[in-house]
Structures are given as structure tokens and as C-alpha cells.
């Protein structure tokens, strides 16, 4: 992943669940003008959730499989994300096969949902075809707080 929207993986259970976070900053270049000031584009909140799901499969497979988004069945936006907010992404696996998986998930700020996505369909690809395995391992260690992968 070249555009990282995950700062920390807070918890994960192999092939079942992940919770991750992203602390936003006013200095990021992703903000768009909104009626009440800068806000995160809706698509980037969804991307953060999808990246959390991809990390779940990377961790669950020992960095061998990465999720690539194929489509999303339904997405509902509940609120806006502002500079300084901490996004919490929570995703659950609702179906999995060798080459594909389906997730449902929520992005929240301060305990209030800002986005809910259902039916996130992902292809599970060989991770080393997309990224250097050593880079993936270093990033995983950093996201897990230096903990063991």
C-alpha cells in the first residue's frame, strides 16, 4: 500500500476481526472544503476501512495474501471526519474462500459511526507480487507497535 491510512492495529483475530486507527492531522493534503471547514473525503474513510481489512488478511496468512477490493455492496455515511479526529476502523469477516473474502465494517470517531460498509468483496492475491515482503514485515511490526507478527 503506497497511501497509508492506518497508524496502528489495535487488535486482530485471525480470519475474523480487526480494529485499527488513523489519527488525522490538519497538515495532511487529503482534506476537502466543507460547509463547516475541512473534511475527509468519504472515499478515503472507506479506503481506510478497506486497508484495515487488507492488513487482517496479511496478518492472518503470515504476509502471504493481500486483499484487493473488488466491490462494495452497500455504504452508508453517518457523519464527517475533521482534522484532528481519530478514525477507528473495525471489520469482521462474513465469508472467506481461498481466493476471496467478504467483510462488513464500521469507521467511527469518538465512538460515533461515520461510515458503515457491508459486503466488501476482496480478491486475496499473492502479497509478494504487490509489495516487497521485507517492507510488508517492517510495516506490520510498526503497525502492531513493535509487537510480534
Secondary structure in CASP SS format (residue, H / E / C, confidence):
PFRMAT SS
TARGET T0000
AUTHOR 0000-0000-0000
METHOD secondary structure of the structure
MODEL  1
X C 1.00
X C 1.00
X C 1.00
X C 1.00
X C 1.00
X C 1.00
X C 1.00
X E 1.00
X E 1.00
X E 1.00
X E 1.00
X E 1.00
X E 1.00
X C 1.00
X C 1.00
X C 1.00
X E 1.00
X E 1.00
X E 1.00
X E 1.00
X E 1.00
X E 1.00
X E 1.00
X C 1.00
X C 1.00
X C 1.00
X C 1.00
X C 1.00
X C 1.00
X C 1.00
X E 1.00
X E 1.00
X C 1.00
X C 1.00
X C 1.00
X C 1.00
X C 1.00
X C 1.00
X E 1.00
X E 1.00
X C 1.00
X H 1.00
X H 1.00
X H 1.00
X H 1.00
X H 1.00
X H 1.00
X H 1.00
X H 1.00
X H 1.00
X H 1.00
X H 1.00
X H 1.00
X H 1.00
X H 1.00
X H 1.00
X H 1.00
X H 1.00
X H 1.00
X H 1.00
X C 1.00
X C 1.00
X C 1.00
X C 1.00
X E 1.00
X E 1.00
X E 1.00
X E 1.00
X E 1.00
X E 1.00
X E 1.00
X E 1.00
X E 1.00
X E 1.00
X E 1.00
X E 1.00
X E 1.00
X C 1.00
X C 1.00
X C 1.00
X C 1.00
X C 1.00
X C 1.00
X C 1.00
X C 1.00
X E 1.00
X E 1.00
X E 1.00
X E 1.00
X E 1.00
X E 1.00
X E 1.00
X E 1.00
X E 1.00
X E 1.00
X E 1.00
X C 1.00
X C 1.00
X C 1.00
X E 1.00
X E 1.00
X E 1.00
X E 1.00
X E 1.00
X E 1.00
X E 1.00
X E 1.00
X E 1.00
X E 1.00
X C 1.00
X C 1.00
X E 1.00
X E 1.00
X E 1.00
X E 1.00
X E 1.00
X E 1.00
X E 1.00
X E 1.00
X E 1.00
X E 1.00
X E 1.00
X E 1.00
X E 1.00
X E 1.00
X E 1.00
X H 1.00
X H 1.00
X H 1.00
X C 1.00
X C 1.00
X C 1.00
X H 1.00
X H 1.00
X H 1.00
X H 1.00
X H 1.00
X H 1.00
X H 1.00
X H 1.00
X H 1.00
X H 1.00
X H 1.00
X C 1.00
X C 1.00
X C 1.00
X C 1.00
X C 1.00
X C 1.00
END
